[in-house]
Amino acid sequence: MVWATMSNSSGGIWMFDIEAEALPPEPDDTLTIESNINHCEKVCFRLTNKSRQAAPFTAHITQDSAVDFTVEPTTGTLEPYGKQGTAFYVFFQPTLYQSRFDGCLVIETKDMYWSFRLVGRLPKYRPPNGSSRRVLRAAK
């Protein structure tokens, strides 16, 4: 909590207590990856710095994310604005059956912060629709 004091030229003084809460920003984008159990799929995207200078970065999957997500690279230099951009790969390798996997990827430089919502899912099950070739005969 912070106290703010305001005064005017006629001698009046007002004091206010100000309470502020900093929350994480909304995600910049959502990445959805679909993979079968024990198979690895990946998505790739490119990101540039917001300025015309390259900047060192760190990238990580947050601790509250599903363990089935990984990112590469985790450190490096982010290309400057106007260039092709640094390639990031997000991998998804589910090992359990569940309907959805959630996570968050964070990429940070000294001056910028990007976050990406990660959604992993298994392919929709499609039962086979063939017919049986074996004919069962009733016993006499």
C-alpha positions as CSV (number, residue, x, y, z in Angstrom):
1,M,0.0,0.0,0.0
2,V,1.2,3.5,-0.8
3,W,0.1,6.9,0.6
4,A,-0.4,9.7,-1.8
5,T,-0.7,13.3,-0.6
6,M,-2.2,16.1,-2.7
7,S,-2.2,19.8,-1.8
8,N,-3.5,23.0,-3.3
9,S,-2.3,26.6,-3.2
10,S,-4.9,27.6,-0.5
11,G,-3.4,25.1,2.0
12,G,-5.8,22.1,1.6
13,I,-4.1,18.7,2.0
14,W,-5.7,15.4,1.0
15,M,-4.2,12.0,1.8
16,F,-5.1,8.8,0.0
17,D,-4.0,5.3,0.5
18,I,-3.5,3.5,-2.8
19,E,-3.4,-0.3,-3.1
20,A,-2.2,-1.8,-6.4
21,E,-1.9,-5.4,-7.5
22,A,0.3,-6.5,-10.4
23,L,-1.0,-9.5,-12.3
24,P,0.7,-11.4,-15.1
25,P,-0.3,-10.2,-18.6
26,E,-2.7,-12.0,-20.8
27,P,-1.0,-14.5,-23.1
28,D,0.2,-13.1,-26.4
29,D,-1.1,-16.1,-28.4
30,T,-2.3,-19.8,-28.0
31,L,-0.3,-22.7,-29.4
32,T,-2.3,-26.0,-29.9
33,I,-0.5,-29.2,-30.5
34,E,-2.0,-32.6,-31.1
35,S,-0.1,-35.9,-30.6
36,N,-0.7,-39.6,-29.9
37,I,0.4,-41.1,-26.6
38,N,4.2,-41.6,-26.4
39,H,4.7,-39.7,-29.7
40,C,6.3,-36.3,-30.0
41,E,4.9,-33.5,-32.1
42,K,6.2,-30.0,-32.4
43,V,5.2,-26.5,-33.6
44,C,7.7,-23.9,-34.7
45,F,7.3,-20.1,-34.7
46,R,9.6,-17.2,-35.1
47,L,9.9,-14.2,-32.8
48,T,11.9,-10.9,-33.2
49,N,12.8,-8.3,-30.6
50,K,10.6,-5.2,-30.6
51,S,13.7,-3.0,-31.2
52,R,16.2,-2.9,-34.1
53,Q,18.8,-4.5,-31.8
54,A,19.3,-8.1,-31.0
55,A,18.8,-9.1,-27.3
56,P,19.7,-12.0,-25.1
57,F,16.6,-14.1,-24.1
58,T,15.5,-16.9,-21.8
59,A,12.6,-19.2,-22.6
60,H,10.9,-21.7,-20.2
61,I,7.7,-23.6,-19.6
62,T,6.2,-22.5,-16.3
63,Q,6.2,-24.9,-13.4
64,D,2.4,-25.1,-13.3
65,S,2.4,-26.5,-16.9
66,A,1.9,-30.1,-17.9
67,V,5.3,-31.9,-17.9
68,D,4.5,-33.1,-21.5
69,F,5.7,-29.7,-22.9
70,T,9.3,-28.6,-23.6
71,V,10.8,-25.7,-25.5
72,E,14.0,-25.2,-27.5
73,P,16.1,-23.1,-27.4
74,T,16.0,-22.0,-23.7
75,T,18.6,-19.3,-24.1
76,G,20.1,-17.4,-27.0
77,T,19.9,-14.1,-28.9
78,L,16.6,-12.8,-30.2
79,E,17.0,-11.4,-33.7
80,P,16.2,-7.6,-34.1
81,Y,13.0,-6.3,-35.5
82,G,13.0,-6.4,-39.3
83,K,15.0,-9.7,-39.5
84,Q,13.6,-13.2,-40.0
85,G,13.3,-13.9,-36.3
86,T,14.6,-16.5,-33.9
87,A,13.0,-19.9,-34.3
88,F,11.3,-21.5,-31.2
89,Y,10.2,-25.1,-31.1
90,V,7.5,-26.3,-28.6
91,F,7.4,-30.1,-28.2
92,F,4.4,-32.1,-26.9
93,Q,4.8,-35.7,-25.9
94,P,1.9,-37.0,-23.8
95,T,2.4,-40.1,-21.7
96,L,-1.1,-40.3,-20.1
97,Y,-4.6,-40.4,-21.4
98,Q,-6.5,-37.3,-20.5
99,S,-8.7,-34.9,-22.4
100,R,-6.5,-31.9,-22.4
101,F,-3.0,-30.7,-21.4
102,D,-2.4,-27.0,-20.5
103,G,0.8,-25.0,-20.1
104,C,2.4,-21.6,-20.5
105,L,5.6,-20.7,-22.4
106,V,7.4,-17.5,-21.3
107,I,10.1,-15.8,-23.4
108,E,11.9,-12.9,-21.7
109,T,14.5,-10.3,-22.7
110,K,15.7,-7.4,-20.5
111,D,12.9,-5.1,-21.8
112,M,10.2,-7.5,-23.1
113,Y,8.0,-10.4,-21.8
114,W,6.0,-12.7,-24.1
115,S,3.7,-15.5,-22.9
116,F,2.0,-18.2,-24.9
117,R,-0.8,-20.4,-23.7
118,L,-0.1,-24.0,-24.6
119,V,-2.9,-26.5,-25.3
120,G,-2.0,-30.2,-25.9
121,R,-4.6,-32.8,-26.9
122,L,-4.9,-36.3,-28.1
123,P,-6.4,-37.1,-31.5
124,K,-10.1,-37.8,-31.5
125,Y,-10.7,-41.6,-31.4
126,R,-12.3,-43.0,-34.5
127,P,-13.4,-46.6,-34.2
128,P,-12.8,-48.8,-37.2
129,N,-15.8,-49.2,-39.5
130,G,-14.9,-52.4,-41.3
131,S,-16.9,-55.6,-41.4
132,S,-15.9,-59.0,-40.1
133,R,-14.9,-61.6,-42.7
134,R,-15.3,-64.5,-40.3
135,V,-18.7,-66.2,-40.5
136,L,-19.9,-68.0,-37.4
137,R,-22.1,-71.0,-38.0
138,A,-24.5,-72.4,-35.5
139,A,-23.8,-75.9,-34.1
140,K,-26.2,-78.7,-35.1
